[in-house]
Amino acid sequence: MSVESTLAKAAADWRERRYGLARRRLYGLLSSYPTDLTIRLAIADSHGYDPPQAGRWNYLDDSLTTTELAAFEEQFRDPARRLAVLRWPDPDRNPPSTPTARRRLAALHRAATGRAPDWPDHPEDATAPAPPPREPEPPRPPLPPAPPIALPYRKPEPPAHLWPKRIALLLCLAALAWLYFR
């Protein structure tokens, strides 16, 4: 099964509120394709409500926010631990595909090991500083509460077609009572 079709299935599972199944599909894809940044972004989106995990999986992407980065660094304080939980295979010799990802991974690798990674094809990214994360979008202001609607209470009137039936029932009960007490 291709990466695109599995991502589509995970998105369909997410829409149908099968969150556990969607994440299992994404983590299975990540174990098969650990350097695919699209899969990491999909996992980050699935953890959108959990800033440390969103920051963990969004760390190598341009969409990393300051809030996610701070939460990720707060949860995993040691740079070596942060490097390990990224699950990037052989970060010393295996560079990511985008410049932002390379610079962030190289900066984390330098902080964790004290030396730059050995990337012959990208020596400038191995020594460049990590790009800053973007600022999160400000939350939308809440909508003002709707004014209460005061409706006067009115006791509902019985339908007009029931009155003849009610009168007939009362007459029958009166006739039965007359026959009983006679």
FIKOLZA-1660 file (N, C-alpha, C; in steps of 0.1 Angstrom, whole numbers, plus 5000, padded with zeros to 4 digits):
% residues 182
   i   px   py   pz ch aa at
   1 5008 4988 5000  A  M  N
   1 5000 5000 5000  A  M CA
   1 5009 5012 5000  A  M  C
   2 5006 5022 4992  A  S  N
   2 5014 5034 4991  A  S CA
   2 5012 5044 5003  A  S  C
   3 5021 5053 5004  A  V  N
   3 5021 5063 5015  A  V CA
   3 5008 5071 5013  A  V  C
   4 5005 5076 5001  A  E  N
   4 4994 5085 4999  A  E CA
   4 4981 5078 5002  A  E  C
   5 4979 5065 4998  A  S  N
   5 4967 5058 5001  A  S CA
   5 4965 5056 5016  A  S  C
   6 4976 5053 5023  A  T  N
   6 4976 5051 5037  A  T CA
   6 4973 5064 5045  A  T  C
   7 4978 5075 5040  A  L  N
   7 4975 5088 5046  A  L CA
   7 4960 5091 5043  A  L  C
   8 4955 5088 5032  A  A  N
   8 4941 5090 5029  A  A CA
   8 4932 5082 5038  A  A  C
   9 4936 5069 5040  A  K  N
   9 4928 5061 5050  A  K CA
   9 4929 5066 5064  A  K  C
  10 4940 5071 5068  A  A  N
  10 4942 5077 5081  A  A CA
  10 4933 5089 5082  A  A  C
  11 4933 5097 5072  A  A  N
  11 4924 5109 5072  A  A CA
  11 4909 5105 5073  A  A  C
  12 4906 5095 5066  A  A  N
  12 4892 5090 5066  A  A CA
  12 4888 5085 5080  A  A  C
  13 4898 5078 5086  A  D  N
  13 4895 5073 5100  A  D CA
  13 4894 5084 5109  A  D  C
  14 4902 5095 5107  A  W  N
  14 4901 5106 5116  A  W CA
  14 4887 5113 5115  A  W  C
  15 4883 5115 5103  A  R  N
  15 4869 5121 5100  A  R CA
  15 4858 5113 5107  A  R  C
  16 4860 5099 5107  A  E  N
  16 4850 5091 5113  A  E CA
  16 4852 5089 5128  A  E  C
  17 4861 5097 5133  A  R  N
  17 4864 5097 5148  A  R CA
  17 4870 5084 5153  A  R  C
  18 4877 5077 5145  A  R  N
  18 4884 5065 5149  A  R CA
  18 4899 5070 5151  A  R  C
  19 4901 5077 5161  A  Y  N
  19 4914 5084 5163  A  Y CA
  19 4926 5074 5165  A  Y  C
  20 4923 5064 5173  A  G  N
  20 4933 5054 5176  A  G CA
  20 4938 5047 5164  A  G  C
  21 4928 5043 5155  A  L  N
  21 4932 5036 5143  A  L CA
  21 4940 5045 5134  A  L  C
  22 4935 5057 5133  A  A  N
  22 4943 5067 5124  A  A CA
  22 4957 5069 5129  A  A  C
  23 4959 5070 5142  A  R  N
  23 4973 5071 5147  A  R CA
  23 4981 5059 5145  A  R  C
  24 4975 5047 5147  A  R  N
  24 4982 5035 5144  A  R CA
  24 4987 5034 5130  A  R  C
  25 4978 5038 5120  A  R  N
  25 4982 5038 5106  A  R CA
  25 4994 5047 5104  A  R  C
  26 4993 5059 5110  A  L  N
  26 5004 5069 5108  A  L CA
  26 5017 5064 5114  A  L  C
  27 5016 5058 5126  A  Y  N
  27 5029 5053 5133  A  Y CA
  27 5034 5041 5125  A  Y  C
  28 5026 5033 5119  A  G  N
  28 5030 5022 5111  A  G CA
  28 5038 5027 5098  A  G  C
  29 5032 5038 5092  A  L  N
  29 5039 5044 5081  A  L CA
  29 5052 5050 5085  A  L  C
  30 5053 5056 5097  A  L  N
  30 5065 5062 5101  A  L CA
  30 5076 5051 5103  A  L  C
  31 5072 5040 5108  A  S  N
  31 5082 5029 5110  A  S CA
  31 5087 5024 5097  A  S  C
  32 5079 5025 5086  A  S  N
  32 5084 5020 5073  A  S CA
  32 5091 5032 5066  A  S  C
  33 5087 5044 5068  A  Y  N
  33 5093 5055 5061  A  Y CA
  33 5097 5066 5071  A  Y  C
  34 5107 5064 5079  A  P  N
  34 5110 5073 5090  A  P CA
  34 5115 5087 5086  A  P  C
  35 5119 5088 5073  A  T  N
  35 5124 5101 5069  A  T CA
  35 5114 5109 5061  A  T  C
  36 5102 5104 5060  A  D  N
  36 5092 5111 5052  A  D CA
  36 5086 5122 5061  A  D  C
  37 5088 5135 5057  A  L  N
  37 5083 5146 5065  A  L CA
  37 5068 5148 5064  A  L  C
  38 5062 5143 5054  A  T  N
  38 5047 5144 5052  A  T CA
  38 5041 5135 5063  A  T  C
  39 5046 5124 5066  A  I  N
  39 5040 5115 5076  A  I CA
  39 5042 5122 5090  A  I  C
  40 5053 5128 5092  A  R  N
  40 5056 5135 5105  A  R CA
  40 5046 5146 5107  A  R  C
  41 5043 5153 5096  A  L  N
  41 5033 5164 5097  A  L CA
  41 5019 5159 5100  A  L  C
  42 5016 5148 5094  A  A  N
  42 5003 5142 5096  A  A CA
  42 5001 5137 5111  A  A  C
  43 5012 5132 5116  A  I  N
  43 5012 5128 5130  A  I CA
  43 5011 5140 5139  A  I  C
  44 5018 5151 5136  A  A  N
  44 5017 5163 5144  A  A CA
  44 5003 5169 5143  A  A  C
  45 4996 5168 5132  A  D  N
  45 4982 5173 5130  A  D CA
  45 4973 5164 5139  A  D  C
  46 4976 5152 5140  A  S  N
  46 4967 5143 5148  A  S CA
  46 4969 5146 5163  A  S  C
  47 4980 5152 5167  A  H  N
  47 4983 5156 5181  A  H CA
  47 4981 5171 5183  A  H  C
  48 4973 5177 5175  A  G  N
  48 4971 5192 5176  A  G CA
  48 4967 5197 5190  A  G  C
  49 4960 5189 5197  A  Y  N
  49 4955 5193 5210  A  Y CA
  49 4966 5191 5221  A  Y  C
  50 4976 5184 5218  A  D  N
  50 4987 5181 5227  A  D CA
  50 5000 5188 5223  A  D  C
  51 5003 5200 5227  A  P  N
  51 5014 5207 5222  A  P CA
  51 5028 5200 5223  A  P  C
  52 5031 5193 5234  A  P  N
  52 5044 5186 5234  A  P CA
  52 5046 5176 5222  A  P  C
  53 5035 5168 5220  A  Q  N
  53 5036 5158 5209  A  Q CA
  53 5035 5165 5196  A  Q  C
  54 5027 5175 5195  A  A  N
  54 5026 5182 5182  A  A CA
  54 5040 5189 5179  A  A  C
  55 5047 5194 5189  A  G  N
  55 5060 5200 5187  A  G CA
  55 5070 5189 5184  A  G  C
  56 5069 5177 5189  A  R  N
  56 5078 5166 5187  A  R CA
  56 5077 5162 5172  A  R  C
  57 5065 5161 5167  A  W  N
  57 5064 5156 5153  A  W CA
  57 5065 5167 5143  A  W  C
  58 5063 5179 5147  A  N  N
  58 5063 5191 5138  A  N CA
  58 5077 5198 5139  A  N  C
  59 5086 5192 5147  A  Y  N
  59 5099 5199 5149  A  Y CA
  59 5107 5202 5137  A  Y  C
  60 5106 5193 5127  A  L  N
  60 5114 5194 5115  A  L CA
  60 5107 5202 5104  A  L  C
  61 5095 5207 5107  A  D  N
  61 5087 5214 5096  A  D CA
  61 5087 5229 5098  A  D  C
  62 5084 5236 5088  A  D  N
  62 5083 5251 5088  A  D CA
  62 5071 5255 5097  A  D  C
  63 5061 5247 5099  A  S  N
  63 5049 5251 5106  A  S CA
  63 5050 5250 5121  A  S  C
  64 5062 5246 5126  A  L  N
  64 5064 5246 5141  A  L CA
  64 5062 5259 5147  A  L  C
  65 5054 5260 5158  A  T  N
  65 5051 5273 5164  A  T CA
  65 5060 5274 5177  A  T  C
  66 5061 5286 5182  A  T  N
  66 5068 5288 5194  A  T CA
  66 5062 5280 5206  A  T  C
  67 5049 5280 5206  A  T  N
  67 5042 5272 5217  A  T CA
  67 5045 5257 5217  A  T  C
  68 5045 5252 5205  A  E  N
  68 5048 5237 5203  A  E CA
  68 5063 5235 5207  A  E  C
  69 5072 5243 5202  A  L  N
  69 5086 5241 5205  A  L CA
  69 5088 5242 5220  A  L  C
  70 5082 5252 5227  A  A  N
  70 5084 5254 5241  A  A CA
  70 5079 5242 5249  A  A  C
  71 5067 5237 5245  A  A  N
  71 5061 5225 5252  A  A CA
  71 5070 5213 5249  A  A  C
  72 5075 5211 5237  A  F  N
  72 5084 5200 5234  A  F CA
  72 5097 5200 5243  A  F  C
  73 5103 5212 5243  A  E  N
  73 5115 5214 5251  A  E CA
  73 5113 5213 5266  A  E  C
  74 5101 5216 5270  A  E  N
  74 5097 5215 5284  A  E CA
  74 5096 5200 5288  A  E  C
  75 5089 5193 5280  A  Q  N
  75 5087 5179 5283  A  Q CA
  75 5100 5170 5281  A  Q  C
  76 5108 5174 5271  A  F  N
  76 5120 5166 5269  A  F CA
  76 5132 5177 5271  A  F  C
  77 5136 5179 5283  A  R  N
  77 5146 5189 5286  A  R CA
  77 5160 5186 5280  A  R  C
  78 5164 5174 5280  A  D  N
  78 5177 5170 5276  A  D CA
  78 5178 5169 5260  A  D  C
  79 5187 5177 5254  A  P  N
  79 5188 5176 5239  A  P CA
  79 5190 5162 5234  A  P  C
  80 5198 5154 5241  A  A  N
  80 5200 5140 5236  A  A CA
  80 5186 5132 5236  A  A  C
  81 5178 5135 5246  A  R  N
  81 5165 5128 5247  A  R CA
  81 5156 5133 5236  A  R  C
  82 5156 5146 5233  A  R  N
  82 5148 5152 5222  A  R CA
  82 5153 5146 5209  A  R  C
  83 5166 5145 5207  A  L  N
  83 5170 5139 5195  A  L CA
  83 5166 5124 5193  A  L  C
  84 5166 5117 5204  A  A  N
  84 5162 5103 5204  A  A CA
  84 5147 5101 5201  A  A  C
  85 5138 5110 5207  A  V  N
  85 5124 5108 5205  A  V CA
  85 5119 5113 5192  A  V  C
  86 5128 5120 5185  A  L  N
  86 5124 5124 5171  A  L CA
  86 5124 5112 5162  A  L  C
  87 5131 5101 5166  A  R  N
  87 5131 5089 5158  A  R CA
  87 5137 5091 5144  A  R  C
  88 5147 5100 5142  A  W  N
  88 5153 5101 5129  A  W CA
  88 5164 5091 5128  A  W  C
  89 5164 5083 5117  A  P  N
  89 5174 5073 5116  A  P CA
  89 5188 5079 5113  A  P  C
  90 5198 5076 5121  A  D  N
  90 5212 5080 5119  A  D CA
  90 5213 5095 5116  A  D  C
  91 5209 5104 5125  A  P  N
  91 5210 5118 5122  A  P CA
  91 5224 5123 5119  A  P  C
  92 5234 5116 5123  A  D  N
  92 5248 5120 5121  A  D CA
  92 5251 5119 5106  A  D  C
  93 5245 5110 5098  A  R  N
  93 5248 5108 5084  A  R CA
  93 5237 5109 5074  A  R  C
  94 5224 5110 5080  A  N  N
  94 5212 5110 5071  A  N CA
  94 5205 5123 5072  A  N  C
  95 5207 5133 5063  A  P  N
  95 5201 5146 5064  A  P CA
  95 5186 5145 5059  A  P  C
  96 5178 5153 5065  A  P  N
  96 5164 5155 5060  A  P CA
  96 5164 5161 5046  A  P  C
  97 5152 5161 5040  A  S  N
  97 5151 5166 5026  A  S CA
  97 5150 5181 5025  A  S  C
  98 5145 5188 5035  A  T  N
  98 5143 5203 5034  A  T CA
  98 5154 5210 5042  A  T  C
  99 5157 5223 5038  A  P  N
  99 5167 5231 5045  A  P CA
  99 5163 5233 5060  A  P  C
 100 5150 5236 5062  A  T  N
 100 5146 5239 5076  A  T CA
 100 5148 5227 5084  A  T  C
 101 5144 5215 5079  A  A  N
 101 5145 5203 5087  A  A CA
 101 5160 5200 5089  A  A  C
 102 5168 5202 5079  A  R  N
 102 5183 5199 5081  A  R CA
 102 5189 5208 5092  A  R  C
 103 5185 5221 5091  A  R  N
 103 5191 5230 5101  A  R CA
 103 5186 5228 5115  A  R  C
 104 5173 5224 5117  A  R  N
 104 5168 5221 5130  A  R CA
 104 5174 5208 5135  A  R  C
 105 5175 5198 5127  A  L  N
 105 5181 5185 5131  A  L CA
 105 5196 5187 5134  A  L  C
 106 5203 5195 5126  A  A  N
 106 5217 5197 5129  A  A CA
 106 5219 5205 5142  A  A  C
 107 5211 5215 5144  A  A  N
 107 5213 5223 5157  A  A CA
 107 5210 5214 5169  A  A  C
 108 5200 5205 5168  A  L  N
 108 5197 5196 5179  A  L CA
 108 5208 5186 5181  A  L  C
 109 5213 5181 5169  A  H  N
 109 5224 5171 5170  A  H CA
 109 5237 5178 5176  A  H  C
 110 5240 5190 5173  A  R  N
 110 5251 5197 5179  A  R CA
 110 5249 5199 5194  A  R  C
 111 5236 5202 5198  A  A  N
 111 5233 5204 5212  A  A CA
 111 5234 5191 5220  A  A  C
 112 5231 5180 5213  A  A  N
 112 5230 5167 5220  A  A CA
 112 5244 5161 5220  A  A  C
 113 5252 5162 5210  A  T  N
 113 5265 5155 5209  A  T CA
 113 5277 5164 5210  A  T  C
 114 5275 5177 5208  A  G  N
 114 5287 5186 5208  A  G CA
 114 5294 5187 5195  A  G  C
 115 5289 5181 5185  A  R  N
 115 5296 5182 5172  A  R CA
 115 5286 5183 5160  A  R  C
 116 5289 5188 5149  A  A  N
 116 5280 5189 5138  A  A CA
 116 5279 5176 5131  A  A  C
 117 5268 5173 5125  A  P  N
 117 5266 5161 5117  A  P CA
 117 5275 5160 5105  A  P  C
 118 5277 5148 5100  A  D  N
 118 5286 5147 5088  A  D CA
 118 5277 5145 5076  A  D  C
 119 5274 5156 5070  A  W  N
 119 5265 5157 5058  A  W CA
 119 5273 5163 5046  A  W  C
 120 5280 5154 5038  A  P  N
 120 5289 5160 5028  A  P CA
 120 5281 5168 5017  A  P  C
 121 5268 5164 5015  A  D  N
 121 5260 5171 5005  A  D CA
 121 5255 5185 5010  A  D  C
 122 5254 5186 5023  A  H  N
 122 5248 5198 5029  A  H CA
 122 5257 5203 5041  A  H  C
 123 5270 5207 5038  A  P  N
 123 5278 5211 5049  A  P CA
 123 5274 5225 5056  A  P  C
 124 5267 5233 5047  A  E  N
 124 5263 5246 5053  A  E CA
 124 5251 5245 5062  A  E  C
 125 5242 5235 5059  A  D  N
 125 5231 5232 5068  A  D CA
 125 5235 5226 5081  A  D  C
 126 5246 5218 5081  A  A  N
 126 5251 5211 5093  A  A CA
 126 5257 5221 5103  A  A  C
 127 5261 5233 5099  A  T  N
 127 5266 5242 5108  A  T CA
 127 5258 5255 5110  A  T  C
 128 5247 5256 5102  A  A  N
 128 5238 5268 5103  A  A CA
 128 5230 5267 5116  A  A  C
 129 5226 5279 5121  A  P  N
 129 5217 5279 5133  A  P CA
 129 5203 5274 5129  A  P  C
 130 5196 5269 5138  A  A  N
 130 5182 5265 5136  A  A CA
 130 5173 5277 5133  A  A  C
 131 5164 5276 5123  A  P  N
 131 5155 5287 5120  A  P CA
 131 5145 5288 5131  A  P  C
 132 5141 5301 5134  A  P  N
 132 5131 5303 5145  A  P CA
 132 5118 5297 5141  A  P  C
 133 5110 5293 5151  A  P  N
 133 5097 5288 5149  A  P CA
 133 5088 5300 5146  A  P  C
 134 5076 5298 5140  A  R  N
 134 5067 5309 5137  A  R CA
 134 5058 5311 5149  A  R  C
 135 5053 5323 5150  A  E  N
 135 5044 5326 5161  A  E CA
 135 5030 5320 5158  A  E  C
 136 5024 5315 5169  A  P  N
 136 5011 5309 5166  A  P CA
 136 5001 5319 5163  A  P  C
 137 4991 5315 5156  A  E  N
 137 4980 5325 5152  A  E CA
 137 4972 5328 5164  A  E  C
 138 4969 5341 5166  A  P  N
 138 4961 5345 5178  A  P CA
 138 4947 5338 5177  A  P  C
 139 4943 5334 5189  A  P  N
 139 4929 5328 5189  A  P CA
 139 4919 5338 5185  A  P  C
 140 4909 5333 5179  A  R  N
 140 4898 5341 5175  A  R CA
 140 4890 5346 5187  A  R  C
 141 4885 5358 5187  A  P  N
 141 4877 5362 5198  A  P CA
 141 4864 5354 5199  A  P  C
 142 4859 5351 5211  A  P  N
 142 4847 5344 5211  A  P CA
 142 4835 5352 5207  A  P  C
 143 4825 5346 5201  A  L  N
 143 4813 5352 5197  A  L CA
 143 4806 5357 5209  A  L  C
 144 4799 5369 5208  A  P  N
 144 4792 5373 5220  A  P CA
 144 4780 5364 5222  A  P  C
 145 4776 5362 5235  A  P  N
 145 4765 5353 5237  A  P CA
 145 4752 5359 5231  A  P  C
 146 4744 5350 5227  A  A  N
 146 4731 5354 5221  A  A CA
 146 4722 5359 5232  A  A  C
 147 4714 5370 5230  A  P  N
 147 4705 5374 5240  A  P CA
 147 4694 5364 5243  A  P  C
 148 4690 5362 5256  A  P  N
 148 4680 5353 5259  A  P CA
 148 4666 5357 5252  A  P  C
 149 4660 5347 5248  A  I  N
 149 4646 5349 5242  A  I CA
 149 4636 5346 5252  A  I  C
 150 4628 5356 5256  A  A  N
 150 4618 5354 5266  A  A CA
 150 4605 5352 5259  A  A  C
 151 4600 5340 5259  A  L  N
 151 4587 5337 5254  A  L CA
 151 4577 5336 5265  A  L  C
 152 4565 5342 5263  A  P  N
 152 4555 5340 5274  A  P CA
 152 4550 5326 5274  A  P  C
 153 4548 5321 5286  A  Y  N
 153 4542 5307 5287  A  Y CA
 153 4527 5308 5285  A  Y  C
 154 4523 5299 5276  A  R  N
 154 4509 5298 5274  A  R CA
 154 4505 5283 5275  A  R  C
 155 4495 5280 5283  A  K  N
 155 4491 5266 5284  A  K CA
 155 4484 5263 5270  A  K  C
 156 4489 5251 5265  A  P  N
 156 4484 5248 5252  A  P CA
 156 4469 5244 5252  A  P  C
 157 4462 5248 5243  A  E  N
 157 4447 5244 5242  A  E CA
 157 4446 5231 5235  A  E  C
 158 4437 5223 5240  A  P  N
 158 4435 5210 5233  A  P CA
 158 4429 5212 5219  A  P  C
 159 4432 5203 5210  A  P  N
 159 4427 5205 5197  A  P CA
 159 4411 5204 5197  A  P  C
 160 4405 5212 5188  A  A  N
 160 4391 5213 5188  A  A CA
 160 4384 5200 5184  A  A  C
 161 4391 5191 5177  A  H  N
 161 4384 5179 5172  A  H CA
 161 4383 5169 5184  A  H  C
 162 4389 5171 5195  A  L  N
 162 4388 5162 5207  A  L CA
 162 4376 5165 5216  A  L  C
 163 4370 5177 5215  A  W  N
 163 4359 5180 5224  A  W CA
 163 4347 5171 5222  A  W  C
 164 4342 5168 5210  A  P  N
 164 4331 5159 5209  A  P CA
 164 4334 5145 5215  A  P  C
 165 4346 5140 5214  A  K  N
 165 4350 5127 5219  A  K CA
 165 4350 5127 5234  A  K  C
 166 4354 5138 5240  A  R  N
 166 4355 5140 5254  A  R CA
 166 4340 5140 5260  A  R  C
 167 4332 5147 5253  A  I  N
 167 4318 5148 5258  A  I CA
 167 4311 5135 5257  A  I  C
 168 4314 5127 5246  A  A  N
 168 4308 5114 5245  A  A CA
 168 4313 5105 5256  A  A  C
 169 4326 5106 5259  A  L  N
 169 4331 5098 5270  A  L CA
 169 4325 5101 5283  A  L  C
 170 4323 5114 5286  A  L  N
 170 4317 5118 5299  A  L CA
 170 4302 5113 5300  A  L  C
 171 4295 5113 5289  A  L  N
 171 4281 5108 5288  A  L CA
 171 4281 5093 5291  A  L  C
 172 4290 5086 5285  A  C  N
 172 4291 5071 5287  A  C CA
 172 4294 5068 5302  A  C  C
 173 4303 5076 5308  A  L  N
 173 4306 5073 5322  A  L CA
 173 4295 5077 5331  A  L  C
 174 4287 5087 5328  A  A  N
 174 4275 5091 5335  A  A CA
 174 4265 5080 5334  A  A  C
 175 4263 5075 5322  A  A  N
 175 4253 5064 5320  A  A CA
 175 4257 5052 5328  A  A  C
 176 4270 5048 5328  A  L  N
 176 4274 5036 5336  A  L CA
 176 4272 5039 5351  A  L  C
 177 4275 5050 5355  A  A  N
 177 4273 5053 5370  A  A CA
 177 4258 5053 5373  A  A  C
 178 4250 5058 5365  A  W  N
 178 4235 5057 5367  A  W CA
 178 4230 5043 5368  A  W  C
 179 4235 5034 5359  A  L  N
 179 4231 5020 5359  A  L CA
 179 4237 5013 5371  A  L  C
 180 4248 5017 5376  A  Y  N
 180 4254 5010 5387  A  Y CA
 180 4247 5013 5400  A  Y  C
 181 4244 5026 5402  A  F  N
 181 4238 5030 5415  A  F CA
 181 4222 5029 5414  A  F  C
 182 4216 5025 5405  A  R  N
 182 4202 5023 5404  A  R CA
 182 4196 5012 5412  A  R  C
% end
